[in-house]
Structures are given as structure tokens and as C-alpha cells.
Amino acid sequence: MAIPDSIYAERFTENEMGHRLELWQVLCRHWWPRYFPPDARTLDLGAGYCEFINSIGAREKHAIDKNPELPRYARPDVNCVVGDFETGLRQFSDNSLDRIMASNVFEHLPDRDTLFRCLAESLRVLAPGGKIIVMQPNIAAVKEKFYDFADHLLPLTEKGMAEALRVSGFEMQEVRARFLPYTTKSRYPKWRCLVRLYLLFPPAHWLLGAQMLLVGRKPAAGAAK
């Protein structure tokens, strides 16, 4: 039986959804621009409620999610593809994207074979020099709390995720074991000013962070393999 889409509506209250949106707006203003240039063709893989793709600056905006209500959450300038990650990625031609955001995506995959197929498709659709940015729970940090959410299936550490990216053909540019707190339902800085201060103070990442952050780059055309 497939995990019902209603699980996400059940998980977050209206107030928590507001905090999530504020968090992403601060991130998209003060953190993500270093990874996502405004002229990039950007894909939000597993876009959910589209907090990221609606808020980030980009020349082209694309979103993939299996939720049939995806277009309702996306702004008009976002091209929506409804389907699972593999099927959605196949809708894009080779070298047609510059950036892929995969935030809290891969822990929902059923197995590692599916992960490697998603990474292979991601590499294919990215232009040479394009990047995938991965943010997700680090099992080494969250431990058994990883399974507090019924749809969390694939646990990985930052080392395992980095290895998966490397063997899939990506060059690793950044590996952070701890970045943001595990979940917006936990105790974390929720107000805009506190979120910004948190981002500016790396020791807080090690104290409160439980999500990894990795950046993989598709080798430039003609680069040695």
C-alpha cells in the first residue's frame, strides 16, 4: 500500500506551516542564493508545498512531486510535473537544468536502488557544471528519531550520501554533517531574525543541526573521468 498523501496534511498544523514558510523565505533570501544563481534553471525535486521554489530567484523554475495538488501550491511561474521522482526527471532532456534542490527527499525512497536511479537521472538532466544540493536527516545525528515519521524509509549519514553522489558521477564540493535542525516541529529558532542569526553562527549548526547538507557538481564537459 502506498503512503497516503494525507500524511503531510496530518503532520503539520496551520501554525507550523506558517513557520515552515517563514523559514524557507529566510533561507532563500540569506542562504540559498550562494548555491542558486538567479539566472539558473532550477528544479525542486520533491517540492512538497513549494516553499523553496516559490521563494528562490531563478531564470526557470520547475517542481516535481507526486502530490496531484502540486499545481495548487506552486506560483504561476513554476512548471509543475506531477509524478514520482524518476518519472518526473525523465520529462527533462539531457543537460537542461543548472541546479537541483533535493530537500528532505531521499529519506522517503524505498531502497538504495531507487536512490541511485534518481541520482543517475539527476546527473543526466544537469548541464556540465550544474549542481545538486541535498539536505536531509543525518541518521548519525537523529538516531532512532529518524523513524518518528512513518514515511522515513532510507537512513543515511553524510558519508553514505556523499559516496552515493560520487559513484553516481558527481564531484563533491561541500559536505556538512550538520546544518539545520531535524524538523520544524522541534525546538529551533522560528522567528525570522533568529533564523538569520542561526545561519550566521556555524557553532549553532553543530549544536542544533541534525540535517546534512551536500553539494555535488556534474563534471564540466571534457573533464577527465
C-alpha positions in Angstrom: 0.0 0.0 0.0 1.3 3.4 -0.9 1.8 6.0 1.8 -1.2 8.3 1.6 -0.7 11.9 0.7 -2.9 12.9 3.6 0.1 12.1 5.9 1.6 15.5 5.2 -1.6 17.4 6.0 -1.9 15.4 9.2 1.7 16.1 10.2 1.8 19.9 10.3 -0.7 22.3 11.9 -1.6 25.6 10.2 0.7 27.4 12.6 3.6 25.1 11.9 3.0 25.5 8.1 3.4 29.3 8.6 6.7 28.7 10.4 7.9 26.5 7.6 7.2 29.1 5.0 9.0 31.8 7.0 12.0 29.5 7.4 12.2 28.9 3.7 11.8 32.6 2.9 14.7 33.5 5.2 16.8 30.7 3.7 16.0 31.8 0.1 17.0 35.3 0.9 20.1 34.9 3.1 21.5 31.4 2.4 20.5 29.6 -0.8 21.5 32.4 -3.2 25.1 31.3 -2.7 24.1 28.0 -4.3 21.3 29.1 -6.7 22.2 32.0 -9.0 19.3 34.0 -10.3 20.0 33.0 -13.9 19.9 29.3 -13.1 17.3 26.8 -14.5 16.3 25.4 -11.1 14.3 22.2 -10.2 12.8 21.5 -6.8 12.8 17.7 -6.6 10.0 16.6 -4.2 8.7 20.1 -4.0 6.0 19.5 -1.4 4.3 22.8 -0.6 6.7 24.6 -2.9 8.2 26.8 -0.2 11.6 26.7 -1.8 10.8 27.0 -5.5 8.2 29.8 -4.9 10.8 31.8 -2.9 14.1 31.3 -4.8 15.2 33.5 -7.7 15.7 31.6 -10.9 15.5 32.1 -14.7 13.4 28.9 -15.0 11.5 27.2 -12.1 10.4 23.6 -12.1 8.9 21.4 -9.5 8.4 17.6 -9.2 6.1 15.9 -6.7 3.7 13.0 -6.7 1.0 15.0 -4.9 -1.6 15.8 -7.6 -2.3 19.1 -5.8 1.2 20.3 -6.6 0.0 23.0 -9.1 -2.2 24.5 -6.4 0.8 25.3 -4.2 3.1 26.5 -6.9 3.2 30.0 -8.2 2.3 30.7 -11.9 6.0 30.9 -12.9 6.7 27.3 -11.8 6.4 24.4 -14.3 4.9 21.6 -12.3 5.5 17.9 -13.1 3.3 15.5 -11.1 4.8 12.1 -10.6 7.4 10.1 -8.7 11.0 11.4 -8.8 12.3 9.0 -11.5 9.3 9.5 -13.8 9.4 13.3 -13.3 13.1 13.6 -14.0 12.6 11.7 -17.3 10.4 14.6 -18.5 13.6 16.7 -18.8 16.1 16.5 -21.6 19.8 16.0 -21.2 21.7 19.0 -19.8 18.6 21.1 -19.5 18.9 22.2 -15.8 21.6 24.1 -13.8 20.5 23.4 -10.3 18.5 20.7 -8.5 17.3 21.1 -4.9 16.6 17.8 -3.1 15.5 18.8 0.3 14.1 16.1 2.6 13.6 13.8 -0.4 15.8 10.8 -0.5 14.9 9.5 3.0 11.5 8.8 1.6 12.8 6.4 -1.1 12.1 2.7 -0.6 15.6 1.5 -1.2 19.1 2.3 -2.4 18.5 1.1 -6.0 15.8 3.8 -6.3 18.2 6.4 -4.9 20.9 5.5 -7.5 18.4 5.7 -10.3 17.3 9.1 -9.1 20.9 10.3 -8.9 21.7 8.9 -12.4 18.7 10.8 -13.8 19.7 14.0 -11.9 23.2 13.8 -13.4 21.7 13.3 -16.9 19.5 16.4 -16.8 22.1 18.7 -15.3 24.2 20.7 -17.6 28.0 20.3 -17.3 29.0 22.3 -14.2 25.4 22.0 -12.8 24.9 21.2 -9.2 22.6 19.1 -7.0 22.1 20.4 -3.4 21.0 17.7 -1.0 19.5 18.4 2.5 18.1 15.6 4.6 18.2 14.0 8.0 21.5 12.6 9.1 20.9 9.2 10.8 24.1 9.7 12.8 22.6 12.8 14.4 18.9 11.9 14.7 19.4 8.2 15.5 16.1 6.4 16.3 14.1 9.7 15.9 14.5 9.2 12.2 11.6 6.7 12.5 9.3 9.2 14.3 7.9 9.8 10.8 6.1 6.9 9.1 7.3 7.8 5.6 11.0 7.8 6.5 12.4 4.7 4.9 16.1 5.2 3.8 18.5 6.2 6.5 21.9 7.7 5.5 24.8 9.5 7.1 26.5 12.4 5.3 29.3 9.9 4.4 26.9 7.5 2.8 25.1 10.2 0.8 28.4 11.7 -0.4 29.5 8.2 -1.5 26.3 7.7 -3.4 26.8 11.1 -5.2 30.4 10.3 -6.1 29.7 6.9 -7.5 26.8 8.4 -9.5 29.3 10.7 -11.2 29.2 13.9 -9.1 32.2 15.8 -7.8 31.7 16.6 -4.2 32.0 20.3 -3.5 30.6 20.5 0.1 29.7 18.0 2.8 28.2 19.3 6.1 27.3 16.7 8.6 25.0 19.1 10.4 23.2 22.1 9.1 19.5 22.8 10.0 17.6 21.2 12.9 15.9 17.9 12.2 12.3 19.2 11.9 10.3 22.4 12.1 8.3 20.5 14.8 11.3 20.5 17.1 12.7 23.3 19.3 14.5 25.5 16.8 14.7 29.3 16.1 11.4 30.0 14.3 11.4 33.8 14.1 13.0 35.4 11.0 15.7 37.3 13.0 16.6 34.2 15.0 16.8 32.0 11.9 19.1 34.5 10.2 21.4 34.7 13.3 21.4 30.9 13.4 22.6 30.8 9.8 25.4 33.3 10.6 26.7 31.3 13.6 28.2 27.9 12.5 28.7 26.6 16.0 24.9 26.6 16.4 24.7 24.3 13.4 26.8 21.7 15.3 24.8 22.2 18.4 21.3 22.0 17.0 21.7 20.8 13.4 20.6 17.2 12.5 20.2 17.6 8.8 23.1 17.1 6.4 23.9 19.5 3.6 25.8 18.3 0.5 26.7 19.9 -2.9 27.5 17.7 -5.8 28.7 19.0 -9.2 28.4 17.5 -12.6 31.8 17.4 -14.2 32.4 20.1 -16.8 32.4 18.9 -20.4 35.7 17.2 -21.4 36.8 16.7 -17.8 38.7 13.6 -17.1 36.7 10.7 -15.7 
